[in-house]
Amino acid sequence: MEHIAAVLLVIGCSNAMTECRELPVSVSVFESAQECAAERPFALSDVQGQAPRIIAKCLSVDPALEDDYDQIVWNVRPDGTLDASVEISNLEVASTGARAEKDFLSQQ
């Protein structure tokens, strides 16, 4: 099984950097940060023309937690700086311990 060590995030923005969206790329997960960095220029050329300004960044992923990551959080500053990270949401599941126990004979 291959492990993910980096994710390539590509964002397309308006000229004023006020409207931005994620742009899909053909390969977005990599086994190493070096592979991601090597692919970055090719991904940028593939999405050229889809937005006036395009920013791409390789985000580190802890391979031990790769199955737990469930969101990419990003923000583009007015100066064009992309702040982004791969995160685990703080989803908590609540349940009650009060459960009616059933015995085999009463289950029907």
C-alpha positions in Angstrom: 0.0 0.0 0.0 1.3 3.4 -1.0 1.5 6.2 1.6 0.7 9.8 1.0 3.3 12.3 2.1 2.1 15.4 0.2 -1.0 16.9 -1.4 -0.8 19.4 -4.3 -3.3 22.2 -3.8 -4.0 24.4 -6.8 -6.1 27.6 -6.4 -7.4 29.9 -9.2 -8.3 33.5 -8.3 -9.6 36.6 -9.9 -7.1 39.4 -10.7 -8.1 41.2 -7.5 -7.6 37.9 -5.5 -11.1 38.4 -4.1 -12.7 35.3 -5.6 -10.8 32.0 -5.4 -11.6 28.3 -6.0 -9.8 25.0 -6.0 -8.8 23.8 -9.5 -8.7 20.1 -10.2 -5.3 18.6 -11.3 -4.6 15.2 -12.8 -2.4 14.1 -9.9 -2.9 15.6 -6.4 -1.3 13.1 -4.0 2.3 12.0 -3.7 4.5 9.6 -1.8 7.1 12.4 -1.1 7.3 16.2 -0.9 9.9 16.0 -3.6 7.6 14.3 -6.1 4.9 16.9 -5.4 7.4 19.8 -5.9 8.5 18.2 -9.2 4.9 17.9 -10.5 3.9 21.4 -9.4 5.1 23.2 -12.6 3.4 20.7 -14.8 0.1 21.1 -12.9 0.4 24.8 -13.2 0.8 24.6 -16.9 -2.2 22.2 -17.2 -4.6 24.7 -15.5 -3.2 27.8 -17.3 -6.1 29.9 -18.5 -8.6 28.5 -16.0 -8.2 31.6 -13.8 -6.4 35.0 -14.1 -4.1 34.1 -11.2 -3.1 30.6 -10.2 -1.3 29.5 -7.0 -0.1 26.0 -6.2 1.3 24.7 -3.0 2.5 21.2 -1.8 1.0 20.4 1.6 2.7 17.9 4.0 0.8 14.9 5.2 1.8 12.7 8.1 1.6 9.2 6.5 0.6 7.8 9.9 -2.5 9.9 9.9 -3.4 9.9 6.1 -6.7 8.0 6.7 -7.8 10.5 9.3 -7.3 13.7 7.3 -10.7 14.9 5.9 -10.3 18.5 4.9 -8.0 21.0 3.3 -8.3 24.4 4.8 -7.0 27.3 2.7 -7.0 31.1 2.5 -5.6 33.4 -0.1 -4.4 36.7 1.2 -4.8 39.9 -0.8 -1.0 39.8 -1.6 -1.4 36.4 -3.2 0.0 34.4 -0.4 -1.7 31.0 0.0 -2.1 29.7 3.6 -3.2 26.1 3.5 -3.0 22.9 5.5 -4.4 19.3 5.5 -6.4 18.8 8.7 -8.5 16.4 10.7 -11.8 17.9 11.7 -12.8 17.9 15.3 -15.9 15.9 14.7 -17.1 14.3 17.9 -19.8 11.7 18.0 -22.1 11.8 21.0 -24.1 8.9 22.3 -26.0 8.1 25.4 -25.0 5.2 27.6 -28.7 4.5 28.5 -29.7 1.7 26.3 -32.5 -0.8 26.8 -30.8 -4.2 26.9 -32.7 -7.0 25.2 -32.4 -10.6 25.9 -32.5 -13.2 23.2 -36.1 -14.3 23.9 -37.6 -10.8 23.8 -36.0 -9.7 20.5 -38.6 -10.1 17.7 
